[in-house]
Amino acid sequence: RNLVEHGITNLCVIGGDGSLTGADIFRSEWGELLEELVQDGQISEEVAQENCRLNIVGLVGSIDNDFCGTDMTIGTDSALHRIMEVIDAITTTAQRYLALVSGLASGADWLFIPESPPEEGWEDLMCERLGE
């Protein structure tokens, strides 16, 4: 009803299997939906006739980048960009805090973090310890 009230008969749907399948079902049921609105008295027969056709353009939008024939689907670049932002944001924290705390909490014998490089000869000490 909202589409009809606003005179919208053209839709562009960007999505994956679910969105595009749903859009195709919506398009195929459009005539029946208009009939229901007429029967319920929500729109007139004339308005239904003016809006009898629903045109849909479907664009593959999948962060999985799983559509053949294209280098990158809509959404992939945005998803990758967001992933890199998150990784960049946690990298500093992980290097400085989480690595240290997890090493202490687990009772690790060795912990390699950028803020505290290993001393010379650490490999020999590690081998001795493992041998014990």
DSSP file (Angstrom, degrees, kcal/mol; ACC not computed):
  #  RESIDUE AA STRUCTURE BP1 BP2  ACC     N-H-->O    O-->H-N    N-H-->O    O-->H-N    TCO  KAPPA ALPHA  PHI   PSI    X-CA   Y-CA   Z-CA
    1    1 A R     >        0   0    0      0, 0.0     4,-3.1     0, 0.0     5,-0.2   0.000 360.0 360.0 360.0 -40.6    0.0    0.0    0.0
    2    2 A N  H  >  +     0   0    0      1,-0.2     4,-1.6     2,-0.2     6,-0.2   0.907 360.0  50.1 -61.6 -41.1    2.8    2.4    0.8
    3    3 A L  H  4>S+     0   0    0      2,-0.2     5,-2.9     1,-0.2     4,-0.3   0.937 113.5  45.8 -61.3 -45.6    4.4    1.8   -2.6
    4    4 A V  H >45S+     0   0    0      1,-0.2     3,-1.5     3,-0.2    -2,-0.2   0.925 109.6  54.0 -63.8 -46.1    1.1    2.5   -4.3
    5    5 A E  H 3<5S+     0   0    0     -4,-3.1    -1,-0.2     1,-0.3    -2,-0.2   0.818 114.6  41.6 -59.4 -31.0    0.4    5.6   -2.2
    6    6 A H  T 3<5S-     0   0    0     -4,-1.6    -1,-0.3    -5,-0.2    -2,-0.2   0.355 112.9-117.1 -99.3   5.1    3.7    7.1   -3.2
    7    7 A G  T < 5 +     0   0    0     -3,-1.5     2,-0.7    -4,-0.3    -3,-0.2   0.803  57.5 157.8  67.0  29.9    3.5    6.0   -6.8
    8    8 A I      < +     0   0    0     -5,-2.9    -1,-0.2    -6,-0.2    -2,-0.1  -0.790   9.8 149.0 -92.4 115.6    6.5    3.7   -6.6
    9    9 A T        +     0   0    0     -2,-0.7    46,-3.2    -3,-0.1     2,-0.4   0.304  57.1  69.8-124.4   4.0    6.4    1.1   -9.4
   10   10 A N  E     -a   55   0A   0     44,-0.2     2,-0.4    46,-0.0    46,-0.2  -0.990  58.7-179.6-127.6 127.0   10.2    0.7   -9.9
   11   11 A L  E     -a   56   0A   0     44,-2.8    46,-2.6    -2,-0.4     2,-0.5  -0.950  18.8-155.3-125.6 145.3   12.5   -0.9   -7.3
   12   12 A C  E     -a   57   0A   0     -2,-0.4     2,-0.5    44,-0.2    46,-0.2  -0.979  17.9-166.3-116.8 115.6   16.2   -1.6   -7.2
   13   13 A V  E     -a   58   0A   0     44,-2.8    46,-3.0    -2,-0.5     2,-0.5  -0.903   5.8-170.2-108.8 123.7   17.0   -4.5   -4.9
   14   14 A I  E     +a   59   0A   0     -2,-0.5     2,-0.3    44,-0.2    46,-0.2  -0.960  40.4  88.1-112.6 120.9   20.6   -5.1   -3.9
   15   15 A G  E     -a   60   0A   0     44,-2.1    46,-2.4    -2,-0.5    59,-0.1  -0.985  65.4 -81.8 178.4-171.0   21.3   -8.3   -2.1
   16   16 A G  S  > S-     0   0    0     -2,-0.3     4,-2.6    44,-0.2     5,-0.3  -0.003  72.6 -53.4 -98.8-153.7   22.1  -12.0   -2.2
   17   17 A D  H  > S+     0   0    0      1,-0.2     4,-2.6     2,-0.2     5,-0.3   0.898 133.7  48.3 -54.9 -46.8   20.0  -15.0   -2.8
   18   18 A G  H  > S+     0   0    0      2,-0.2     4,-2.6     1,-0.2    -1,-0.2   0.935 114.4  43.6 -63.4 -48.2   17.4  -14.2   -0.1
   19   19 A S  H  > S+     0   0    0      2,-0.2     4,-2.4     1,-0.2    -1,-0.2   0.925 117.8  44.4 -64.5 -45.1   16.9  -10.6   -1.1
   20   20 A L  H  X S+     0   0    0     -4,-2.6     4,-2.0     2,-0.2    -1,-0.2   0.877 114.8  48.4 -71.1 -37.0   16.7  -11.3   -4.8
   21   21 A T  H  X S+     0   0    0     -4,-2.6     4,-2.3    -5,-0.3    -2,-0.2   0.930 112.7  49.3 -65.6 -44.3   14.5  -14.4   -4.4
   22   22 A G  H  X S+     0   0    0     -4,-2.6     4,-2.7    -5,-0.3    -2,-0.2   0.894 110.0  51.1 -60.4 -40.8   12.2  -12.3   -2.1
   23   23 A A  H  X S+     0   0    0     -4,-2.4     4,-2.4     2,-0.2    -1,-0.2   0.892 109.7  50.0 -64.5 -39.3   12.0   -9.5   -4.7
   24   24 A D  H  X S+     0   0    0     -4,-2.0     4,-2.4     2,-0.2    -2,-0.2   0.901 111.9  47.5 -66.7 -40.3   11.1  -12.0   -7.4
   25   25 A I  H  X S+     0   0    0     -4,-2.3     4,-2.0     2,-0.2    -2,-0.2   0.931 111.4  51.4 -64.2 -44.6    8.3  -13.4   -5.3
   26   26 A F  H  X S+     0   0    0     -4,-2.7     4,-0.5     1,-0.2    -2,-0.2   0.915 111.1  48.2 -58.0 -44.3    7.1   -9.9   -4.4
   27   27 A R  H >< S+     0   0    0     -4,-2.4     3,-0.9     1,-0.2     4,-0.4   0.912 111.4  49.5 -62.8 -43.2    7.0   -9.0   -8.1
   28   28 A S  H 3< S+     0   0    0     -4,-2.4     3,-0.2     1,-0.2     4,-0.2   0.797 115.4  43.4 -69.2 -27.1    5.2  -12.2   -9.0
   29   29 A E  H 3X S+     0   0    0     -4,-2.0     4,-2.4     1,-0.2    -1,-0.2   0.413  84.4 102.1 -95.5   1.3    2.6  -11.6   -6.3
   30   30 A W  H <X S+     0   0    0     -3,-0.9     4,-2.4    -4,-0.5     5,-0.2   0.889  79.8  50.2 -54.9 -46.7    2.2   -7.9   -7.0
   31   31 A G  H  > S+     0   0    0     -4,-0.4     4,-2.1    -3,-0.2    -1,-0.2   0.914 111.7  47.8 -60.1 -44.0   -1.1   -8.3   -8.9
   32   32 A E  H  > S+     0   0    0     -4,-0.2     4,-2.2     1,-0.2    -1,-0.2   0.877 110.3  52.6 -64.5 -38.1   -2.7  -10.4   -6.2
   33   33 A L  H  X S+     0   0    0     -4,-2.4     4,-2.0     2,-0.2    -1,-0.2   0.899 108.6  49.8 -65.7 -40.0   -1.5   -7.9   -3.5
   34   34 A L  H  X S+     0   0    0     -4,-2.4     4,-2.2    -5,-0.2    -2,-0.2   0.913 108.9  52.9 -63.3 -41.8   -3.2   -5.1   -5.5
   35   35 A E  H  X S+     0   0    0     -4,-2.1     4,-2.8     1,-0.2    -2,-0.2   0.906 107.7  51.5 -59.5 -42.1   -6.4   -7.1   -5.7
   36   36 A E  H  X S+     0   0    0     -4,-2.2     4,-2.3     1,-0.2    -1,-0.2   0.904 108.6  50.9 -61.5 -41.6   -6.4   -7.6   -1.9
   37   37 A L  H  <>S+     0   0    0     -4,-2.0     5,-2.4     2,-0.2     6,-1.2   0.882 111.7  47.6 -64.5 -37.6   -6.0   -3.8   -1.4
   38   38 A V  H ><5S+     0   0    0     -4,-2.2     3,-1.3     4,-0.2    -2,-0.2   0.944 112.4  48.8 -66.4 -47.3   -8.9   -3.2   -3.7
   39   39 A Q  H 3<5S+     0   0    0     -4,-2.8    -2,-0.2     1,-0.3    -1,-0.2   0.852 111.1  50.3 -60.9 -35.8  -11.0   -5.8   -1.9
   40   40 A D  T 3<5S-     0   0    0     -4,-2.3    -1,-0.3    -5,-0.2    -2,-0.2   0.514 114.1-119.2 -81.0  -3.6  -10.1   -4.4    1.5
   41   41 A G  T < 5S+     0   0    0     -3,-1.3    -3,-0.2    -4,-0.3    -2,-0.1   0.675  80.1 122.4  76.2  16.8  -11.1   -0.9    0.2
   42   42 A Q  S   <S+     0   0    0     -5,-2.4     2,-0.3    -6,-0.2    -4,-0.2   0.782  79.5  15.6 -82.7 -27.5   -7.6    0.5    0.8
   43   43 A I  S    S-     0   0    0     -6,-1.2    -2,-0.2    -9,-0.1    -1,-0.2  -0.955  82.7-112.0-138.8 160.4   -7.2    1.5   -2.8
   44   44 A S     >  -     0   0    0     -2,-0.3     4,-2.1     1,-0.1     5,-0.1  -0.446  29.3-111.2 -87.2 166.0   -9.5    2.0   -5.7
   45   45 A E  H  > S+     0   0    0      1,-0.2     4,-2.2     2,-0.2     5,-0.1   0.873 119.5  54.8 -61.1 -38.0   -9.7   -0.1   -8.9
   46   46 A E  H  > S+     0   0    0      2,-0.2     4,-2.1     1,-0.2    -1,-0.2   0.909 107.5  48.3 -63.6 -43.1   -8.4    2.9  -10.9
   47   47 A V  H  > S+     0   0    0      1,-0.2     4,-1.4     2,-0.2    -1,-0.2   0.895 110.1  52.8 -64.5 -40.0   -5.3    3.2   -8.6
   48   48 A A  H  < S+     0   0    0     -4,-2.1     3,-0.2     1,-0.2    -1,-0.2   0.908 109.3  49.2 -61.8 -41.6   -4.7   -0.5   -8.9
   49   49 A Q  H >< S+     0   0    0     -4,-2.2     3,-1.2     1,-0.2    -2,-0.2   0.888 108.5  53.0 -65.1 -39.0   -4.7   -0.2  -12.7
   50   50 A E  H 3< S+     0   0    0     -4,-2.1    -1,-0.2     1,-0.3    -2,-0.2   0.781 119.1  35.8 -65.9 -26.2   -2.3    2.7  -12.6
   51   51 A N  T 3< S+     0   0    0     -4,-1.4    -1,-0.3    -3,-0.2    -2,-0.2  -0.004  79.3 122.8-115.1  27.2    0.1    0.7  -10.5
   52   52 A C    <   +     0   0    0     -3,-1.2     2,-0.5    -5,-0.0    -1,-0.1   0.667  63.8  62.5 -70.0 -16.1   -0.5   -2.7  -12.1
   53   53 A R        -     0   0    0     -3,-0.2     2,-0.6    -4,-0.1    -1,-0.0  -0.936  61.1-167.1-116.6 130.8    3.1   -3.3  -13.0
   54   54 A L        -     0   0    0     -2,-0.5     2,-0.5   -27,-0.2   -44,-0.2  -0.965   9.6-160.2-114.9 117.0    6.0   -3.5  -10.6
   55   55 A N  E     -a   10   0A   0    -46,-3.2   -44,-2.8    -2,-0.6     2,-0.4  -0.830   9.5-173.1 -99.0 131.2    9.5   -3.3  -12.2
   56   56 A I  E     -a   11   0A   0     -2,-0.5     2,-0.5   -46,-0.2   -44,-0.2  -0.988  13.3-164.2-129.0 131.3   12.4   -4.7  -10.3
   57   57 A V  E     -a   12   0A   0    -46,-2.6   -44,-2.8    -2,-0.4     2,-0.5  -0.962  16.4-154.0-108.2 127.1   16.1   -4.5  -11.1
   58   58 A G  E     -a   13   0A   0     -2,-0.5     2,-0.4   -46,-0.2   -44,-0.2  -0.891  10.5-172.6-107.0 129.8   18.2   -6.9   -9.0
   59   59 A L  E     -a   14   0A   0    -46,-3.0   -44,-2.1    -2,-0.5     2,-0.5  -0.977  29.6-117.6-119.5 131.2   21.9   -6.2   -8.3
   60   60 A V  E     +a   15   0A   0     -2,-0.4    14,-1.3   -46,-0.2     2,-0.5  -0.531  34.9 176.1 -70.6 120.5   24.0   -8.9   -6.6
   61   61 A G  B     +b   74   0B   0    -46,-2.4     2,-0.4    -2,-0.5    14,-0.2  -0.912  15.7 149.0-125.8 102.5   25.2   -7.6   -3.3
   62   62 A S    >   -     0   0    0     12,-0.7     3,-1.5    -2,-0.5    14,-0.3  -0.980  42.2-155.1-141.2 123.3   27.2  -10.2   -1.5
   63   63 A I  T 3  S+     0   0    0     -2,-0.4    -1,-0.1     1,-0.3    12,-0.1   0.675  96.5  69.7 -69.0 -13.5   30.1   -9.8    0.9
   64   64 A D  T 3  S-     0   0    0     -3,-0.0    -1,-0.3     2,-0.0    11,-0.1   0.611  96.0-140.1 -78.1 -11.4   31.1  -13.3   -0.1
   65   65 A N    <   +     0   0    0     -3,-1.5    -2,-0.1     9,-0.1     5,-0.1   0.922  52.9 143.8  52.4  48.0   32.1  -12.1   -3.6
   66   66 A D        +     0   0    0      2,-0.1     2,-0.5    -4,-0.0    -1,-0.1  -0.107  24.5 106.3-113.9  34.7   30.5  -15.3   -5.0
   67   67 A F    >   -     0   0    0     -5,-0.1     3,-0.8     3,-0.1    -5,-0.0  -0.961  64.2-133.1-116.6 122.1   29.0  -14.1   -8.2
   68   68 A C  T 3  S+     0   0    0     -2,-0.5     3,-0.1     1,-0.2    -2,-0.1  -0.318  83.2  41.6 -72.8 154.5   30.7  -15.2  -11.4
   69   69 A G  T 3  S+     0   0    0      1,-0.2     2,-0.3     2,-0.0    -1,-0.2   0.492 100.3  80.3  91.5   4.4   31.4  -12.7  -14.2
   70   70 A T    <   -     0   0    0     -3,-0.8    -1,-0.2     1,-0.1     3,-0.2  -0.993  69.9-139.1-140.9 148.6   32.5   -9.8  -11.9
   71   71 A D  S    S+     0   0    0     -2,-0.3     2,-0.3     1,-0.3    -1,-0.1   0.904  91.9   4.4 -71.2 -40.5   35.7   -8.9  -10.1
   72   72 A M  S    S-     0   0    0     -6,-0.0    -1,-0.3     4,-0.0     2,-0.1  -0.969  71.1-136.2-150.8 129.3   33.9   -7.8   -7.0
   73   73 A T    >>  -     0   0    0     -2,-0.3     3,-1.6   -11,-0.2     4,-0.6  -0.407  43.7 -83.2 -80.3 160.4   30.3   -7.8   -5.9
   74   74 A I  B 34 S+b   61   0B   0    -14,-1.3   -12,-0.7     1,-0.2    -9,-0.1  -0.448 118.0  26.1 -61.5 128.0   28.6   -4.9   -4.2
   75   75 A G  T 3> S+     0   0    0     -2,-0.2     4,-2.5   -14,-0.2    -1,-0.2   0.001  94.6  94.1 107.4 -27.6   29.4   -5.1   -0.5
   76   76 A T  H <> S+     0   0    0     -3,-1.6     4,-2.8   -14,-0.3     5,-0.2   0.953  87.7  45.3 -63.4 -50.1   32.6   -7.0   -0.7
   77   77 A D  H  X S+     0   0    0     -4,-0.6     4,-2.6     1,-0.2    -1,-0.2   0.908 114.3  49.4 -61.9 -42.2   34.9   -4.0   -0.6
   78   78 A S  H  > S+     0   0    0      2,-0.2     4,-2.3     1,-0.2    -1,-0.2   0.917 112.2  48.1 -62.8 -42.9   32.9   -2.4    2.2
   79   79 A A  H  X S+     0   0    0     -4,-2.5     4,-2.4     2,-0.2    -2,-0.2   0.921 113.0  47.3 -64.6 -44.0   33.1   -5.6    4.2
   80   80 A L  H  X S+     0   0    0     -4,-2.8     4,-2.4     2,-0.2    -2,-0.2   0.905 111.2  52.0 -63.5 -40.9   36.8   -6.0    3.7
   81   81 A H  H  X S+     0   0    0     -4,-2.6     4,-2.0    -5,-0.2    -2,-0.2   0.919 110.7  47.6 -61.4 -43.6   37.4   -2.3    4.6
   82   82 A R  H  X S+     0   0    0     -4,-2.3     4,-2.2     2,-0.2    -1,-0.2   0.900 110.0  52.6 -65.8 -40.4   35.5   -2.7    7.8
   83   83 A I  H  X S+     0   0    0     -4,-2.4     4,-2.7     1,-0.2    -1,-0.2   0.924 109.5  49.1 -60.2 -44.5   37.4   -5.9    8.7
   84   84 A M  H  X S+     0   0    0     -4,-2.4     4,-2.7     1,-0.2    -1,-0.2   0.874 108.6  53.4 -65.4 -36.5   40.7   -4.1    8.2
   85   85 A E  H  X S+     0   0    0     -4,-2.0     4,-2.2     2,-0.2    -1,-0.2   0.927 111.4  46.0 -61.2 -44.2   39.5   -1.2   10.4
   86   86 A V  H  X S+     0   0    0     -4,-2.2     4,-2.2     2,-0.2     5,-0.2   0.920 112.8  49.3 -66.1 -43.7   38.6   -3.6   13.2
   87   87 A I  H  X S+     0   0    0     -4,-2.7     4,-1.8     1,-0.2    -2,-0.2   0.928 112.0  48.7 -61.6 -44.7   41.9   -5.5   12.8
   88   88 A D  H  X S+     0   0    0     -4,-2.7     4,-0.9     1,-0.2    -1,-0.2   0.894 110.8  51.9 -60.8 -39.2   43.9   -2.3   12.9
   89   89 A A  H  X S+     0   0    0     -4,-2.2     4,-0.7     1,-0.2    -1,-0.2   0.870 116.1  38.1 -67.9 -36.8   41.9   -1.1   15.9
   90   90 A I  H  X S+     0   0    0     -4,-2.2     4,-3.4     1,-0.2     5,-0.2   0.681  99.2  77.4 -89.7 -15.6   42.6   -4.3   17.9
   91   91 A T  H  X S+     0   0    0     -4,-1.8     4,-2.7    -5,-0.2     5,-0.2   0.936  96.5  45.8 -59.4 -47.5   46.2   -4.8   16.8
   92   92 A T  H  X S+     0   0    0     -4,-0.9     4,-2.1     1,-0.2     5,-0.3   0.930 116.0  45.8 -61.5 -45.4   47.6   -2.2   19.0
   93   93 A T  H  X>S+     0   0    0     -4,-0.7     4,-2.8     1,-0.2     5,-1.5   0.928 113.5  49.4 -63.1 -44.9   45.6   -3.4   22.0
   94   94 A A  I  <>S+     0   0    0     -4,-3.4     5,-2.2     1,-0.2     6,-0.2   0.907 112.4  47.7 -62.9 -41.3   46.5   -7.0   21.3
   95   95 A Q  I  <5S+     0   0    0     -4,-2.7    20,-0.3    -5,-0.2    -1,-0.2   0.890 122.4  32.4 -66.8 -38.4   50.2   -6.2   21.0
   96   96 A R  I  <5S+     0   0    0     -4,-2.1    -2,-0.2    -5,-0.2    -1,-0.2   0.789 135.0   6.2 -94.5 -28.9   50.4   -4.1   24.1
   97   97 A Y  I  X5S+     0   0    0     -4,-2.8     4,-3.0    -5,-0.3     5,-0.3   0.770 120.2  49.8-123.0 -57.3   48.0   -5.6   26.5
   98   98 A L  I  ><S+     0   0    0     -5,-1.5     4,-2.8     1,-0.2     5,-0.3   0.886 111.6  50.7 -61.5 -40.1   46.2   -8.8   25.6
   99   99 A A  H  ><S+     0   0    0     -5,-2.2     4,-2.0    -6,-0.3    -1,-0.2   0.937 114.4  44.6 -62.8 -44.7   49.4  -10.6   24.7
  100  100 A L  H  > S+     0   0    0     -6,-0.2     4,-2.3     2,-0.2    -2,-0.2   0.944 116.3  44.7 -64.6 -48.8   51.0   -9.7   27.9
  101  101 A V  H  X S+     0   0    0     -4,-3.0     4,-3.1     1,-0.2     5,-0.2   0.900 113.2  50.3 -65.0 -41.6   48.0  -10.5   30.1
  102  102 A S  H  X S+     0   0    0     -4,-2.8     4,-1.9    -5,-0.3    -1,-0.2   0.883 110.3  50.8 -66.4 -35.5   47.3  -13.8   28.3
  103  103 A G  H  X>S+     0   0    0     -4,-2.0     5,-2.3    -5,-0.3     4,-0.7   0.923 114.3  43.6 -64.2 -43.8   51.0  -14.8   28.8
  104  104 A L  H ><5S+     0   0    0     -4,-2.3     3,-0.8     1,-0.2    -2,-0.2   0.925 114.0  50.3 -65.9 -44.9   50.8  -14.0   32.5
  105  105 A A  H 3<5S+     0   0    0     -4,-3.1    -1,-0.2     1,-0.2    -2,-0.2   0.841 113.8  44.4 -64.5 -33.6   47.5  -15.6   33.0
  106  106 A S  H 3<5S-     0   0    0     -4,-1.9    -1,-0.2    -5,-0.2    -2,-0.2   0.534 108.1-121.5 -90.1  -5.5   48.5  -18.8   31.2
  107  107 A G  T <<5 -     0   0    0     -3,-0.8    -3,-0.2    -4,-0.7    -4,-0.1   0.839  42.9-173.8  70.2  32.1   51.9  -19.0   33.0
  108  108 A A      < -     0   0    0     -5,-2.3    -1,-0.2    -6,-0.2     3,-0.1  -0.277  25.9-146.7 -61.5 143.2   53.7  -19.0   29.7
  109  109 A D  S    S+     0   0    0      1,-0.2     2,-0.4    17,-0.0    -1,-0.1   0.802  85.6  26.8 -79.3 -30.6   57.5  -19.5   29.8
  110  110 A W        -     0   0    0     -7,-0.0     2,-0.4     2,-0.0    -1,-0.2  -0.990  62.2-177.3-134.5 143.7   58.1  -17.2   26.9
  111  111 A L        -     0   0    0     -2,-0.4     2,-0.7    -3,-0.1   -11,-0.0  -0.976  11.7-156.6-140.2 123.3   56.1  -14.3   25.5
  112  112 A F        +     0   0    0     -2,-0.4    -2,-0.0   -13,-0.0     3,-0.0  -0.885  26.5 154.9-106.7 111.0   57.1  -12.4   22.4
  113  113 A I  B >   -C  116   0C   0     -2,-0.7     3,-1.5     3,-0.6   -17,-0.1  -0.972  49.8-120.5-132.4 149.1   55.8   -8.9   22.2
  114  114 A P  T 3  S+     0   0    0      0, 0.0   -18,-0.1     0, 0.0    -1,-0.1   0.808 109.7  60.2 -58.9 -30.7   57.2   -5.9   20.3
  115  115 A E  T 3  S+     0   0    0    -20,-0.3   -19,-0.0     1,-0.3    -3,-0.0   0.704 114.3  34.2 -72.9 -17.8   57.6   -3.8   23.5
  116  116 A S  B <  S-C  113   0C   0     -3,-1.5    -3,-0.6    -5,-0.0    -1,-0.3  -0.663  81.1-161.3-138.7  80.0   60.0   -6.3   25.0
  117  117 A P        -     0   0    0      0, 0.0    -5,-0.0     0, 0.0    -2,-0.0  -0.242  33.6 -95.0 -61.8 150.7   62.2   -8.0   22.4
  118  118 A P        -     0   0    0      0, 0.0     3,-0.1     0, 0.0     2,-0.1  -0.302  41.0-110.9 -67.1 150.8   63.8  -11.3   23.4
  119  119 A E    >   -     0   0    0      1,-0.2     3,-1.4    -3,-0.1    -3,-0.0  -0.356  45.9 -78.3 -76.6 161.0   67.4  -11.2   24.8
  120  120 A E  T 3  S+     0   0    0      1,-0.2    -1,-0.2     2,-0.1     0, 0.0  -0.305 118.0  24.1 -56.2 139.4   70.3  -12.6   22.9
  121  121 A G  T 3> S+     0   0    0     -3,-0.1     4,-1.7     3,-0.1     3,-0.4   0.605  75.1 136.6  81.3  12.6   70.5  -16.4   23.2
  122  122 A W  H <>  +     0   0    0     -3,-1.4     4,-2.5     1,-0.2     5,-0.2   0.824  66.8  61.7 -61.4 -30.8   66.8  -16.9   23.9
  123  123 A E  H  > S+     0   0    0      1,-0.2     4,-2.3     2,-0.2    -1,-0.2   0.914 104.4  46.9 -63.2 -41.7   66.6  -19.8   21.5
  124  124 A D  H  > S+     0   0    0     -3,-0.4     4,-2.4     2,-0.2    -1,-0.2   0.916 112.0  50.2 -66.5 -42.1   69.2  -21.8   23.5
  125  125 A L  H  X S+     0   0    0     -4,-1.7     4,-2.4     1,-0.2    -2,-0.2   0.901 110.8  50.1 -61.5 -40.6   67.4  -21.0   26.8
  126  126 A M  H  X S+     0   0    0     -4,-2.5     4,-2.8     2,-0.2     5,-0.2   0.926 109.9  49.9 -65.0 -43.8   64.1  -22.2   25.2
  127  127 A C  H  X S+     0   0    0     -4,-2.3     4,-2.1     1,-0.2    -2,-0.2   0.908 110.9  49.9 -62.2 -41.3   65.6  -25.4   24.0
  128  128 A E  H  X S+     0   0    0     -4,-2.4     4,-1.5     2,-0.2    -1,-0.2   0.937 111.9  47.9 -60.0 -46.5   67.1  -26.1   27.4
  129  129 A R  H  < S+     0   0    0     -4,-2.4     3,-0.3     1,-0.2    -2,-0.2   0.910 111.5  49.3 -63.3 -42.9   63.7  -25.5   29.1
  130  130 A L  H  < S+     0   0    0     -4,-2.8    -1,-0.2     1,-0.2    -2,-0.2   0.864 107.7  56.0 -63.9 -35.2   61.9  -27.7   26.6
  131  131 A G  H  <        0   0    0     -4,-2.1    -1,-0.2     1,-0.3    -2,-0.2   0.813 360.0 360.0 -65.1 -30.5   64.5  -30.4   27.2
  132  132 A E     <        0   0    0     -4,-1.5    -1,-0.3    -3,-0.3    -2,-0.2   0.488 360.0 360.0 -69.9 360.0   63.7  -30.3   30.9
